[in-house]
Amino acid sequence: MKKLFLIILCSTFVCLYSFKSPNTNSVPVQLDNSTLTLSGKFSGENIFIQNVIDNTNPKLYTVKSVFINGEESVKSYIFSPGFELNLRAMNFHTGDSVKIKIIHQANNPPIILNPEVLH
């Protein structure tokens, strides 16, 4: 319950903040057409993502699929304004290499709320 509250709170804050400032990530993030890639070493913390509204349909969100180390994750996030990539549940250990590839609507990337957790 606390995690859900935290996700909703973070999503609301970031949503309000994103209208005031552009998306700027402080760790190596590549943006190529409709693919956002985040990579680094697992620090023991999960990744939180704000799934912004689709430019063409306000009932949809921008993220279409997510791959973690080449494997597609469950698509339950497609209709959610924010979601968590639970790397701990995927048996990652501290120091493991992680590469997250997010396929999204062109020119409308999602926002990585805590990119610094991958070193």
Backbone as a chain_set.jsonl record, in Angstrom:
{"seq": "MKKLFLIILCSTFVCLYSFKSPNTNSVPVQLDNSTLTLSGKFSGENIFIQNVIDNTNPKLYTVKSVFINGEESVKSYIFSPGFELNLRAMNFHTGDSVKIKIIHQANNPPIILNPEVLH", "coords": {"N": [[0.818, -1.174, 0.0], [1.967, 1.211, 0.785], [3.902, 1.503, -1.211], [2.309, 1.878, -3.503], [1.042, 4.284, -2.853], [3.331, 5.932, -2.782], [4.173, 5.769, -5.461], [1.978, 6.949, -6.785], [2.025, 9.483, -5.615], [4.606, 10.388, -6.4], [4.27, 10.321, -9.186], [2.262, 12.233, -9.557], [3.567, 14.56, -8.605], [5.768, 14.725, -10.399], [4.399, 14.932, -12.804], [3.139, 17.441, -12.531], [5.45, 18.997, -12.25], [6.725, 18.503, -14.693], [5.383, 20.024, -16.544], [6.484, 22.468, -16.22], [9.208, 22.335, -16.698], [11.724, 21.014, -18.957], [12.356, 17.504, -19.8], [15.054, 16.325, -18.181], [17.625, 14.183, -17.729], [20.022, 12.893, -15.439], [21.843, 10.858, -15.773], [23.519, 8.519, -18.016], [21.461, 8.426, -20.659], [20.031, 7.402, -23.597], [18.341, 8.749, -26.352], [16.624, 7.785, -29.06], [14.852, 8.219, -31.814], [12.109, 6.485, -31.214], [12.947, 5.11, -28.986], [14.133, 4.715, -25.755], [16.998, 4.323, -23.895], [18.442, 3.03, -20.997], [21.164, 2.384, -18.988], [23.353, 0.594, -16.729], [24.826, -0.289, -13.55], [23.167, -2.426, -11.281], [21.861, -1.165, -8.294], [20.409, -2.115, -6.23], [18.012, -0.9, -5.965], [14.742, -0.256, -7.327], [13.468, 0.878, -10.549], [11.594, 3.762, -11.283], [9.048, 4.967, -13.38], [7.53, 7.597, -15.155], [4.805, 7.467, -17.103], [3.974, 9.204, -19.675], [1.166, 10.95, -21.21], [-0.08, 9.854, -24.337], [0.521, 11.531, -27.404], [-1.316, 11.434, -29.489], [-3.645, 10.221, -28.616], [-5.48, 10.849, -25.886], [-6.351, 8.918, -24.104], [-4.51, 6.98, -23.951], [-1.111, 5.942, -23.148], [2.397, 6.828, -23.522], [4.431, 4.775, -23.456], [5.132, 1.773, -25.085], [6.376, -0.734, -25.002], [8.681, -2.533, -22.865], [12.0, -3.565, -22.441], [14.187, -5.548, -20.589], [17.453, -6.194, -20.22], [17.265, -7.409, -22.748], [14.963, -8.975, -22.6], [11.469, -8.923, -22.907], [9.329, -7.179, -20.724], [6.397, -7.647, -18.607], [3.36, -6.312, -19.904], [1.668, -4.694, -18.321], [1.86, -2.051, -17.657], [1.089, -0.376, -19.727], [-1.366, 0.994, -19.679], [-1.093, 2.738, -17.587], [-0.3, 5.632, -15.62], [2.081, 5.766, -14.271], [4.795, 3.615, -13.361], [6.61, 0.859, -11.858], [9.716, -0.681, -12.364], [10.44, -3.645, -11.277], [13.23, -4.69, -10.397], [14.466, -6.189, -8.431], [12.726, -8.315, -8.052], [13.237, -9.652, -10.343], [15.442, -11.09, -9.952], [17.901, -9.708, -9.974], [21.128, -8.817, -8.787], [23.035, -6.758, -6.57], [25.3, -4.775, -8.326], [25.075, -6.131, -10.725], [24.943, -5.903, -14.307], [22.645, -3.871, -16.025], [20.397, -3.275, -18.637], [18.011, -1.244, -19.86], [15.497, -0.94, -22.147], [13.224, 1.15, -23.552], [10.418, 1.282, -25.482], [8.634, 3.749, -27.072], [6.132, 6.241, -27.908], [6.996, 8.233, -30.703], [8.955, 11.175, -30.275], [7.948, 11.681, -27.74], [8.939, 10.939, -25.031], [8.937, 8.794, -22.083], [9.297, 9.641, -18.568], [12.065, 9.087, -16.6], [12.085, 8.593, -13.276], [13.991, 8.112, -11.287], [16.761, 7.834, -12.358], [19.324, 7.702, -11.391], [19.738, 5.459, -9.829], [20.869, 3.417, -11.235], [24.138, 2.839, -11.615]], "CA": [[0.0, 0.0, 0.0], [2.868, 2.36, 0.835], [4.526, 1.647, -2.534], [1.31, 2.438, -4.398], [0.921, 5.687, -2.489], [4.56, 6.59, -3.21], [4.147, 5.865, -6.927], [0.976, 7.95, -7.161], [2.538, 10.782, -5.181], [5.718, 10.757, -7.29], [3.719, 10.563, -10.52], [1.564, 13.511, -9.52], [4.568, 15.609, -8.499], [6.528, 14.819, -11.642], [3.48, 15.412, -13.832], [3.028, 18.884, -12.351], [6.762, 19.574, -12.502], [7.107, 18.356, -16.099], [4.792, 21.105, -17.321], [7.287, 23.656, -15.995], [10.588, 22.178, -17.135], [11.917, 19.891, -19.866], [12.874, 16.256, -19.24], [16.511, 16.276, -18.155], [18.104, 13.078, -16.909], [21.396, 13.156, -15.044], [22.698, 9.711, -16.041], [23.529, 8.223, -19.442], [20.213, 7.994, -21.263], [20.039, 7.649, -25.025], [17.03, 8.896, -26.952], [16.781, 7.547, -30.487], [13.508, 8.088, -32.381], [11.125, 6.115, -30.212], [13.564, 4.18, -28.035], [14.919, 5.312, -24.687], [17.825, 3.275, -23.305], [19.079, 3.368, -19.736], [21.998, 1.241, -18.602], [24.271, 0.782, -15.62], [24.934, -1.389, -12.584], [22.052, -2.47, -10.344], [22.263, -0.713, -6.957], [19.503, -2.673, -5.24], [16.751, -0.15, -5.993], [13.963, -0.388, -8.549], [13.326, 2.06, -11.405], [10.241, 4.296, -11.376], [8.88, 5.645, -14.668], [6.278, 8.296, -15.41], [4.329, 7.128, -18.443], [3.22, 10.4, -20.074], [0.015, 10.731, -22.1], [0.158, 9.73, -25.777], [0.189, 12.762, -28.126], [-2.396, 11.238, -30.46], [-4.853, 9.718, -27.971], [-5.351, 11.131, -24.448], [-6.737, 7.758, -23.302], [-3.374, 6.061, -23.977], [0.16, 6.458, -22.658], [3.458, 6.773, -24.527], [5.228, 3.546, -23.443], [4.531, 0.66, -25.824], [6.968, -1.96, -24.466], [9.918, -2.368, -22.095], [12.89, -4.725, -22.457], [15.23, -5.505, -19.574], [18.503, -7.115, -20.679], [16.812, -8.105, -23.938], [13.709, -9.71, -22.404], [10.321, -8.034, -22.754], [8.643, -7.309, -19.434], [4.941, -7.717, -18.671], [2.839, -5.052, -20.423], [0.6, -4.144, -17.48], [2.103, -0.616, -17.507], [0.659, 0.373, -20.912], [-2.494, 1.851, -19.342], [-0.804, 3.304, -16.273], [0.461, 6.878, -15.686], [3.388, 5.558, -13.657], [5.016, 2.214, -13.012], [7.886, 0.476, -11.269], [10.397, -1.858, -12.9], [10.863, -4.345, -10.071], [14.442, -5.433, -10.747], [14.731, -7.148, -7.353], [11.908, -9.511, -8.3], [13.781, -10.308, -11.532], [16.669, -11.751, -9.477], [19.143, -8.951, -10.148], [21.908, -8.644, -7.571], [23.814, -5.523, -6.567], [26.472, -4.82, -9.194], [24.749, -6.735, -12.027], [24.691, -4.982, -15.415], [21.238, -3.774, -16.42], [20.111, -2.417, -19.784], [16.568, -1.086, -20.007], [15.135, -0.34, -23.433], [11.806, 1.505, -23.5], [9.851, 1.673, -26.771], [7.582, 4.711, -26.773], [5.67, 7.07, -29.019], [8.049, 9.135, -31.19], [8.996, 12.546, -29.754], [7.174, 11.769, -26.512], [9.542, 9.939, -24.14], [8.527, 8.746, -20.678], [10.252, 10.284, -17.671], [12.675, 8.193, -15.61], [12.044, 9.377, -12.039], [15.184, 7.905, -10.466], [17.785, 7.189, -13.187], [20.593, 7.61, -10.664], [19.903, 4.178, -9.129], [21.773, 2.596, -12.047], [25.432, 3.548, -11.607]], "C": [[0.873, 1.253, 0.0], [3.527, 2.603, -0.516], [3.568, 2.297, -3.516], [1.132, 3.918, -4.12], [2.13, 6.478, -2.96], [4.575, 6.78, -4.717], [3.168, 6.932, -7.372], [1.46, 9.342, -6.789], [3.646, 11.269, -6.095], [5.208, 11.099, -8.682], [3.027, 11.91, -10.591], [2.558, 14.657, -9.477], [5.31, 15.805, -9.808], [5.659, 15.343, -12.767], [3.344, 16.924, -13.736], [4.342, 19.581, -12.675], [7.126, 19.541, -13.978], [6.484, 19.426, -16.983], [5.62, 22.38, -17.218], [8.707, 23.548, -16.536], [10.719, 20.984, -18.061], [12.462, 18.671, -19.148], [14.399, 16.267, -19.338], [16.938, 15.176, -17.209], [19.582, 13.285, -16.636], [22.328, 11.967, -15.233], [22.613, 9.379, -17.519], [22.204, 7.626, -19.935], [20.285, 8.363, -22.727], [18.61, 7.758, -25.508], [17.206, 8.798, -28.455], [15.413, 7.248, -31.072], [12.515, 7.736, -31.287], [11.658, 5.067, -29.242], [14.388, 4.966, -27.027], [15.681, 4.167, -24.017], [18.519, 3.803, -22.065], [19.905, 2.168, -19.319], [22.94, 1.61, -17.465], [24.316, -0.455, -14.754], [23.786, -1.281, -11.579], [22.538, -2.119, -8.939], [21.385, -1.288, -5.856], [18.157, -1.98, -5.202], [16.065, -0.329, -7.343], [13.867, 0.941, -9.291], [11.857, 2.459, -11.445], [10.14, 5.155, -12.635], [7.526, 6.329, -14.715], [5.932, 8.067, -16.868], [3.427, 8.265, -18.903], [2.124, 10.056, -21.085], [0.464, 10.756, -23.558], [-0.292, 11.015, -26.477], [-1.04, 12.621, -29.019], [-3.708, 10.779, -29.837], [-4.727, 9.903, -26.462], [-5.796, 9.986, -23.539], [-5.605, 6.73, -23.218], [-2.139, 6.748, -23.409], [1.262, 6.143, -23.659], [4.229, 5.454, -24.582], [4.461, 2.41, -24.12], [5.082, -0.684, -25.357], [8.283, -1.63, -23.761], [10.69, -3.68, -22.15], [13.954, -4.519, -21.392], [16.224, -6.606, -19.9], [17.989, -8.014, -21.808], [15.506, -8.863, -23.815], [12.57, -8.722, -22.17], [9.645, -8.277, -21.412], [7.129, -7.337, -19.654], [4.389, -6.346, -19.059], [1.708, -4.444, -19.593], [0.707, -2.63, -17.327], [1.514, 0.221, -18.64], [-0.48, 1.345, -20.588], [-2.324, 2.513, -17.976], [0.025, 4.587, -16.404], [1.845, 6.783, -15.051], [3.549, 4.099, -13.301], [6.431, 2.007, -12.511], [8.441, -0.73, -12.023], [11.042, -2.546, -11.703], [12.046, -5.262, -10.393], [14.798, -6.465, -9.681], [13.971, -8.447, -7.589], [12.4, -10.287, -9.519], [15.127, -10.949, -11.23], [17.955, -11.029, -9.857], [19.798, -8.804, -8.79], [22.714, -7.364, -7.694], [25.08, -5.704, -7.394], [26.216, -5.451, -10.547], [24.53, -5.645, -13.073], [23.228, -5.053, -15.823], [21.136, -2.842, -17.614], [18.599, -2.421, -19.982], [16.304, -0.342, -21.303], [13.629, -0.115, -23.418], [11.374, 1.989, -24.884], [8.653, 2.564, -26.459], [7.181, 5.461, -28.033], [6.784, 8.053, -29.4], [7.857, 10.541, -30.634], [8.175, 12.744, -28.486], [7.705, 10.751, -25.492], [8.929, 9.953, -22.742], [9.601, 9.422, -19.831], [10.746, 9.249, -16.651], [12.791, 9.003, -14.324], [13.305, 9.256, -11.198], [16.296, 7.214, -11.269], [19.102, 6.97, -12.456], [20.791, 6.277, -9.949], [20.694, 3.172, -9.937], [23.077, 3.374, -12.175], [26.241, 3.164, -12.818]], "O": [[0.573, 2.231, -0.685], [3.699, 3.748, -0.932], [3.967, 3.174, -4.281], [1.076, 4.723, -5.05], [1.977, 7.582, -3.484], [4.954, 7.847, -5.2], [3.487, 7.74, -8.245], [1.317, 10.279, -7.574], [3.641, 12.424, -6.522], [5.667, 12.065, -9.291], [3.183, 12.645, -11.565], [2.419, 15.625, -10.224], [5.462, 16.934, -10.274], [6.128, 16.117, -13.602], [3.425, 17.618, -14.75], [4.347, 20.639, -13.305], [7.775, 20.464, -14.469], [7.002, 19.71, -18.063], [5.471, 23.28, -18.044], [9.343, 24.567, -16.804], [9.931, 20.043, -17.977], [12.969, 18.772, -18.03], [14.963, 16.225, -20.431], [16.645, 15.231, -16.015], [20.315, 13.789, -17.487], [23.505, 12.059, -14.883], [21.738, 9.892, -18.216], [21.884, 6.471, -19.655], [20.57, 9.512, -23.067], [17.757, 6.957, -25.125], [17.869, 9.642, -29.06], [14.866, 6.165, -30.864], [12.12, 8.606, -30.51], [10.903, 4.235, -28.74], [15.234, 5.78, -27.398], [15.085, 3.166, -23.62], [19.109, 4.884, -22.078], [19.399, 1.046, -19.297], [23.276, 2.778, -17.266], [23.898, -1.536, -15.168], [23.473, -0.196, -11.089], [23.506, -2.7, -8.448], [21.586, -0.987, -4.68], [17.253, -2.417, -4.489], [16.72, -0.528, -8.366], [14.151, 1.999, -8.728], [10.98, 1.613, -11.618], [11.023, 5.963, -12.922], [6.504, 5.738, -14.366], [6.694, 8.439, -17.761], [2.244, 8.293, -18.562], [2.158, 9.005, -21.726], [1.286, 11.581, -23.954], [-1.368, 11.534, -26.179], [-1.731, 13.608, -29.274], [-4.768, 10.924, -30.446], [-3.953, 9.195, -25.819], [-5.633, 10.074, -22.322], [-5.718, 5.733, -22.505], [-2.117, 7.963, -23.213], [1.09, 5.299, -24.538], [4.646, 5.047, -25.666], [3.313, 2.122, -23.783], [4.347, -1.67, -25.316], [8.91, -0.602, -24.018], [10.133, -4.758, -21.939], [14.552, -3.447, -21.3], [15.894, -7.791, -19.864], [18.244, -9.219, -21.823], [14.982, -9.349, -24.817], [12.679, -7.809, -21.351], [9.416, -9.419, -21.012], [6.648, -7.081, -20.757], [4.895, -5.324, -18.594], [0.865, -3.737, -20.144], [-0.255, -1.986, -16.909], [1.45, 1.443, -18.51], [-0.543, 2.424, -21.178], [-3.307, 2.809, -17.297], [0.955, 4.635, -17.209], [2.689, 7.648, -15.282], [2.577, 3.417, -12.979], [7.318, 2.839, -12.703], [7.716, -1.688, -12.289], [12.059, -2.089, -11.182], [11.874, -6.457, -10.631], [15.372, -7.508, -9.998], [14.493, -9.538, -7.359], [12.028, -11.445, -9.711], [15.868, -11.309, -12.144], [18.991, -11.667, -10.042], [19.12, -8.682, -7.769], [23.038, -6.935, -8.801], [25.836, -6.654, -7.196], [27.051, -5.329, -11.444], [23.992, -4.583, -12.761], [22.648, -6.131, -15.951], [21.712, -1.754, -17.614], [17.991, -3.461, -20.236], [16.826, 0.751, -21.525], [12.851, -1.06, -23.288], [11.896, 2.98, -25.395], [7.772, 2.189, -25.686], [7.81, 5.329, -29.083], [7.433, 8.633, -28.529], [6.733, 11.032, -30.536], [7.752, 13.862, -28.191], [6.999, 9.81, -25.131], [8.458, 10.989, -22.272], [10.684, 9.736, -20.324], [9.958, 8.626, -15.941], [13.517, 9.996, -14.283], [13.659, 10.186, -10.475], [16.73, 6.123, -10.899], [19.908, 6.134, -12.866], [21.901, 5.984, -9.503], [21.151, 2.169, -9.389], [23.109, 4.447, -12.778], [27.357, 3.651, -12.994]]}, "num_chains": 1, "name": "protein.A"}
